[in-house]
Amino acid sequence: MGVLIIIGTVALLWVIVSRMMHPHSEHAAAHAETGAVASLPTMPAMLTFPRHGEEQIRAVVPRSDGTLAVTLMAPQGGGRVVLWVPEQARIVAEFDLGSGAP
């Protein structure tokens, strides 16, 4: 029984070391692709966001498609939710929450 434990441990260590020494080709290709994408020069992200009047940014929620859902509220009530793509410096959609006054 002890011999089988030793053989199993040595086999497990051999698999771990061989995987570390020779990474899988798909993993290496994905890593190389990620590095290539990150090194490409792209348009810098827009660091300022267009606001109307005295609007304040209340929340920024990242979405799975790369856009940001930005909630803007005005001091006198009302506001809007904007879908913003910072990499392209453009607004995709805007939802007006209306003014707080009746």
C-alpha angles and dihedrals in degrees: 000000000000091000091056091051091051092047091048092049092049091048091050092049090048091053092048094048093045091051091050092048096045112032118202114268094236091053091049092047092050091049092049091047092051091051092049093051093048093051096052114106109246136173108285116249115263105251097192124064122211110247130180116232114311097349117150126207107242101174141005117198121185114221129208093248092061097259125119122228105217121192114206123188128190120220092236092053137271126066144172143250116227129193105215132186105204095186090060095033093230141117114238100187140354130203116197113214091196129235122300092233118094 
